């Protein structure tokens, strides 16, 4: 398969146990969708060099950047408790409207969302940061 760009990458949300998703907000940046596992040292006194096995995967809060919009900010701030989220790659385009379909991959997980307005400077767009604390493994479909 040929390399793909980040065009048509979507942050999705499900309000019904992860069975049906809709686009949460247009995003400008997305985080790593996984993390490096811890390394467990299993070296013995008979080993000439250090030996490891993979341990638990480590994953920090997932931060997404989006343009600030008052109504979107309010909707995001209203999402409390555990929710179902996904990042979808791929979509269709018709009449200038892009519709997410996840044709290049779907990464779903559960987590708790918080949102805040990011700092700004001269001649810059207002941004908001969406932070999701994942509580499940990120599943690929």
Secondary structure as UniProt FT lines:
FT   STRAND          9..14
FT   TURN            17..18
FT   STRAND          22..25
FT   STRAND          37..41
FT   TURN            45..46
FT   STRAND          52..57
FT   STRAND          62..67
FT   HELIX           70..77
FT   STRAND          82..94
FT   TURN            95..96
FT   STRAND          97..117
FT   TURN            122..123
FT   STRAND          127..134
FT   STRAND          139..140
//
